[in-house]
């Protein structure tokens, strides 16, 4: 069903390649769909995958794998470097910082965090910018 939806969206856009954006499990699920499409079809239809707060690597020893091994299997079968060679880059953004504007007219945008610690899903330090997965 997801592949058919990507095909439909691409056709509606005049054959343009589609950018997939997924949050949390949606990030690695988008990667799985691209992998299942295969190189030829994926490079024809998908411009890239952007994931927000999605795990793409197995957790460190002693940390529960909430994906029950799925992410490890995806990395083995459809690693981000493989997809990049297909012409479908995978970018992920992760962190635990929430910074808002106290004077915002929108209440949900007023939260301000004093300290921002940018980490991955497993608490490991990460740079303050989005980076391609390799």
Backbone bond lengths (Angstrom), bond angles and torsions (degrees), N, CA, C in turn:
res aa  C-N    CA-C-N  psi(-1)  N-CA   C-N-CA  omega(-1)  CA-C   N-CA-C  phi
1 X - - - 1.445 - - 1.527 110.89 -
2 X 1.328 118.50 -42.62 1.464 121.09 -179.45 1.524 111.05 -63.62
3 X 1.319 116.76 -40.97 1.463 120.07 -179.84 1.527 110.18 -63.79
4 X 1.327 116.73 -42.24 1.465 120.56 177.98 1.523 110.99 -62.27
5 X 1.326 117.30 -36.86 1.468 121.14 178.86 1.529 110.17 -66.93
6 X 1.310 117.54 -40.75 1.471 121.25 177.14 1.522 109.68 -63.00
7 X 1.320 116.99 -43.01 1.468 121.02 177.76 1.528 110.77 -60.95
8 X 1.333 116.80 -43.07 1.467 121.88 -179.68 1.524 110.61 -63.63
9 X 1.343 117.33 -46.47 1.460 121.34 -179.03 1.528 111.50 -63.29
10 X 1.325 115.85 -40.83 1.464 120.15 178.39 1.538 110.31 -63.33
11 X 1.323 116.37 -43.81 1.471 120.92 179.37 1.526 110.58 -62.99
12 X 1.343 116.96 -42.93 1.467 121.04 178.44 1.520 111.73 -62.33
13 X 1.337 116.54 -28.71 1.471 121.58 -179.57 1.523 111.38 -91.96
14 X 1.314 116.85 19.17 1.455 120.53 177.13 1.521 114.01 71.83
15 X 1.324 116.07 28.34 1.461 120.03 178.64 1.522 114.29 89.03
16 X 1.345 116.51 4.71 1.467 119.86 177.21 1.520 110.09 -66.61
17 X 1.319 115.66 151.67 1.466 120.78 176.46 1.522 109.93 -75.73
18 X 1.323 117.23 145.30 1.454 124.30 -174.46 1.531 109.86 -96.82
19 X 1.343 116.66 139.59 1.453 122.04 173.60 1.523 107.62 -97.40
20 X 1.329 117.32 121.60 1.458 121.31 179.82 1.527 108.92 -94.36
21 X 1.332 116.55 132.16 1.460 122.40 178.60 1.519 107.12 -124.74
22 X 1.332 116.56 128.20 1.454 120.18 -179.57 1.515 111.76 -138.10
23 X 1.322 116.36 143.01 1.462 122.15 176.75 1.518 109.69 -106.49
24 X 1.319 116.83 138.40 1.461 124.00 177.31 1.535 109.35 55.89
25 X 1.323 117.36 -123.26 1.469 119.42 -179.29 1.524 111.76 -60.71
26 X 1.322 117.69 -26.32 1.460 120.98 177.73 1.515 112.70 -61.12
27 X 1.331 117.39 -28.28 1.455 121.20 178.26 1.516 112.24 -67.26
28 X 1.340 116.52 -48.78 1.467 117.46 179.93 1.518 111.68 -78.21
29 X 1.323 117.77 -24.77 1.464 119.16 174.78 1.529 110.91 -68.47
30 X 1.336 117.52 -37.86 1.468 120.70 176.22 1.526 109.54 -62.14
31 X 1.320 116.32 -41.38 1.461 120.60 177.76 1.527 111.05 -62.74
32 X 1.322 116.78 -39.16 1.465 120.95 178.60 1.526 110.78 -64.32
33 X 1.323 117.17 -43.09 1.467 120.83 179.70 1.522 110.24 -61.61
34 X 1.334 116.70 -45.20 1.467 120.46 178.92 1.522 109.76 -60.60
35 X 1.319 116.95 -43.13 1.465 120.40 179.26 1.517 112.51 -62.38
36 X 1.320 116.31 -41.08 1.465 120.43 179.73 1.534 112.26 -69.58
37 X 1.326 116.82 -23.36 1.464 120.27 177.51 1.525 110.78 -68.52
38 X 1.307 116.54 -29.94 1.462 120.39 -176.30 1.513 111.16 87.34
39 X 1.329 115.81 159.85 1.457 121.71 -173.27 1.521 113.63 -57.30
40 X 1.305 117.84 -50.22 1.468 120.21 -174.19 1.527 111.57 -62.06
41 X 1.321 116.07 -50.75 1.473 120.53 -176.66 1.531 110.96 -68.69
42 X 1.345 116.70 -41.83 1.462 120.34 -179.22 1.522 111.14 -63.22
43 X 1.330 117.80 -44.53 1.467 120.00 -178.48 1.526 111.59 -68.93
44 X 1.312 116.49 -22.75 1.461 121.34 177.47 1.530 111.92 -79.35
45 X 1.342 117.36 -35.45 1.466 121.41 -171.52 1.522 116.27 -107.87
46 X 1.343 118.30 -23.99 1.469 120.54 -170.52 1.530 110.75 -116.00
47 X 1.325 115.46 123.67 1.470 121.35 178.76 1.525 110.56 -76.97
48 X 1.335 117.53 -35.76 1.457 121.54 -179.18 1.515 110.64 174.91
49 X 1.342 115.29 174.92 1.465 122.50 176.96 1.523 107.43 -124.06
50 X 1.333 116.37 127.22 1.462 122.12 173.51 1.519 106.61 -114.67
51 X 1.320 115.82 123.57 1.466 118.83 178.96 1.518 109.60 -117.24
52 X 1.315 114.96 141.46 1.460 122.56 -178.81 1.519 108.53 -116.45
53 X 1.324 116.42 113.42 1.459 120.58 178.12 1.510 113.75 62.95
54 X 1.310 117.17 35.63 1.468 121.15 -178.07 1.528 110.58 -106.95
55 X 1.320 117.45 136.64 1.463 118.84 175.20 1.527 110.39 -75.18
56 X 1.325 116.18 133.86 1.464 120.58 177.80 1.515 112.31 -125.44
57 X 1.324 116.47 1.73 1.456 120.78 178.24 1.514 107.94 -137.02
58 X 1.328 115.26 156.60 1.464 119.46 176.99 1.523 109.15 -64.70
59 X 1.323 116.98 147.39 1.466 119.39 179.21 1.526 110.85 -70.43
60 X 1.335 116.58 162.13 1.464 120.00 176.86 1.530 111.13 -63.70
61 X 1.302 115.81 160.46 1.470 122.38 177.33 1.523 109.82 -51.68
62 X 1.321 116.89 132.98 1.454 122.09 177.42 1.519 114.48 92.16
63 X 1.340 117.92 -6.95 1.467 121.69 178.18 1.526 107.81 -104.02
64 X 1.332 116.21 133.16 1.460 121.29 -178.50 1.528 109.97 -63.81
65 X 1.307 116.19 132.19 1.464 121.62 177.17 1.522 107.92 -86.91
66 X 1.338 116.17 101.89 1.460 120.57 -177.10 1.524 112.37 -67.07
67 X 1.341 117.61 -16.46 1.464 120.45 178.40 1.532 111.71 -91.25
68 X 1.317 116.54 -1.27 1.474 122.44 179.16 1.528 112.94 54.00
69 X 1.346 115.12 38.81 1.455 120.21 175.57 1.509 115.86 93.52
70 X 1.324 117.43 -7.35 1.463 120.18 -177.00 1.528 110.98 -63.81
71 X 1.343 117.46 -44.27 1.463 120.88 -178.46 1.529 110.54 -62.31
72 X 1.319 117.91 -40.54 1.463 120.79 176.96 1.519 111.71 -61.15
73 X 1.327 116.29 -41.71 1.464 121.04 177.84 1.527 110.93 -64.95
74 X 1.334 116.23 -42.40 1.469 119.96 177.83 1.522 110.90 -60.68
75 X 1.326 116.65 -42.69 1.463 120.14 -179.37 1.526 110.36 -62.79
76 X 1.325 116.76 -38.79 1.460 120.80 178.74 1.529 111.05 -67.80
77 X 1.326 116.82 -45.57 1.467 120.80 -175.00 1.516 114.19 -84.19
78 X 1.337 116.04 -41.71 1.471 120.55 -173.02 1.526 110.52 -133.88
79 X 1.307 117.32 56.75 1.468 121.26 -179.47 1.515 112.00 -59.49
80 X 1.321 115.53 153.34 1.466 120.59 -178.22 1.522 111.50 -60.36
81 X 1.327 118.08 -34.72 1.466 119.21 179.53 1.527 110.60 -67.03
82 X 1.339 117.15 -35.33 1.465 120.54 176.78 1.526 110.17 -64.30
83 X 1.337 116.62 -44.75 1.459 120.25 -179.46 1.525 111.11 -65.54
84 X 1.316 116.37 -35.55 1.456 119.95 177.39 1.532 110.24 -62.68
85 X 1.318 117.06 -39.54 1.471 120.73 175.88 1.524 110.65 -65.03
86 X 1.322 117.14 -25.81 1.468 121.65 176.68 1.528 110.88 -76.69
87 X 1.337 116.95 -9.74 1.461 120.16 -175.14 1.515 112.70 89.34
88 X 1.341 116.90 17.92 1.462 122.78 179.37 1.529 107.71 -123.76
89 X 1.343 118.06 86.91 1.460 119.62 -178.70 1.523 112.21 -68.52
90 X 1.333 115.27 149.26 1.462 122.62 177.18 1.525 106.96 -116.72
91 X 1.337 116.49 123.24 1.457 122.93 179.39 1.526 107.21 -120.33
92 X 1.342 116.47 138.47 1.454 118.73 176.12 1.520 110.38 -127.81
93 X 1.328 115.62 146.04 1.454 123.02 177.27 1.521 106.28 -124.93
94 X 1.339 116.67 127.43 1.466 119.73 -178.81 1.523 109.78 -144.58
95 X 1.311 116.82 151.70 1.451 122.26 177.02 1.512 110.09 168.83
96 X 1.332 115.78 174.10 1.468 118.89 179.46 1.523 111.35 -123.39
97 X 1.319 117.07 24.94 1.454 121.46 -176.80 1.525 110.63 -97.50
98 X 1.310 115.67 133.17 1.456 121.36 173.85 1.515 106.62 -125.59
99 X 1.300 116.97 117.17 1.450 120.37 -177.67 1.521 108.22 -127.86
100 X 1.316 116.35 127.28 1.451 120.37 -178.28 1.511 111.92 -125.18
101 X 1.310 114.59 -171.90 1.461 122.06 179.38 1.526 107.12 -116.65
102 X 1.358 117.86 110.73 1.465 120.43 -177.20 1.524 113.49 -59.48
103 X 1.325 118.01 -21.81 1.463 120.24 -179.45 1.531 112.81 -95.40
104 X 1.329 117.05 7.56 1.464 120.76 -178.56 1.520 111.43 -63.36
105 X 1.326 115.64 145.40 1.466 119.83 175.99 1.527 111.58 -72.61
106 X 1.332 117.18 -16.14 1.453 121.70 -179.33 1.525 110.29 -98.00
107 X 1.335 118.42 117.89 1.465 121.06 -176.56 1.541 113.23 -56.44
108 X 1.331 117.71 -35.73 1.454 120.32 -177.39 1.528 112.61 -71.92
109 X 1.325 117.01 -9.24 1.462 121.05 -178.85 1.530 111.90 -105.42
110 X 1.344 117.07 7.43 1.465 120.20 -175.30 1.520 113.63 -91.00
111 X 1.304 118.69 -11.78 1.466 121.02 -176.79 1.528 110.51 -64.24
112 X 1.321 116.02 134.72 1.460 121.11 176.44 1.521 107.93 -126.22
113 X 1.305 116.81 130.32 1.459 122.17 177.19 1.523 107.67 -102.70
114 X 1.329 116.24 128.86 1.461 120.99 179.94 1.524 111.80 -66.37
115 X 1.328 116.86 -46.87 1.458 121.34 -177.37 1.524 109.33 -116.65
116 X 1.295 115.57 135.39 1.456 120.42 176.81 1.515 109.02 -116.14
117 X 1.294 116.19 123.11 1.462 122.43 177.04 1.514 107.22 -115.99
118 X 1.297 116.66 112.99 1.448 119.92 -179.90 1.516 109.38 -89.73
119 X 1.319 114.52 116.63 1.459 120.86 -177.96 1.514 108.93 -138.18
120 X 1.314 114.67 166.99 1.458 117.86 172.15 1.517 108.23 -86.23
121 X 1.300 116.58 -176.96 1.453 122.85 -177.46 1.525 112.80 -58.31
122 X 1.327 116.66 -21.32 1.461 120.53 -176.24 1.518 112.25 -104.86
123 X 1.328 117.98 10.89 1.450 121.24 175.82 1.515 114.75 85.13
124 X 1.325 117.92 9.78 1.460 120.68 178.98 1.523 109.53 -85.58
125 X 1.348 118.24 139.05 1.472 120.47 -177.92 1.523 112.36 -59.83
126 X 1.311 115.51 142.86 1.463 122.21 178.71 1.518 108.82 -135.92
127 X 1.337 118.25 155.60 1.463 120.67 176.87 1.522 111.30 -65.30
128 X 1.319 116.21 164.97 1.457 121.66 -175.88 1.519 113.75 -83.18
129 X 1.288 118.92 11.77 1.468 121.42 -178.86 1.526 109.73 -131.59
130 X 1.312 113.89 161.05 1.470 119.25 175.91 1.518 107.65 -67.01
131 X 1.307 116.38 146.60 1.458 119.43 179.29 1.512 109.93 -141.64
132 X 1.317 116.97 145.97 1.460 118.95 175.89 1.515 110.71 -68.10
133 X 1.305 116.85 143.74 1.459 120.81 173.21 1.517 108.22 -77.37
134 X 1.316 117.52 140.34 1.468 120.12 178.06 1.502 110.58 -123.12
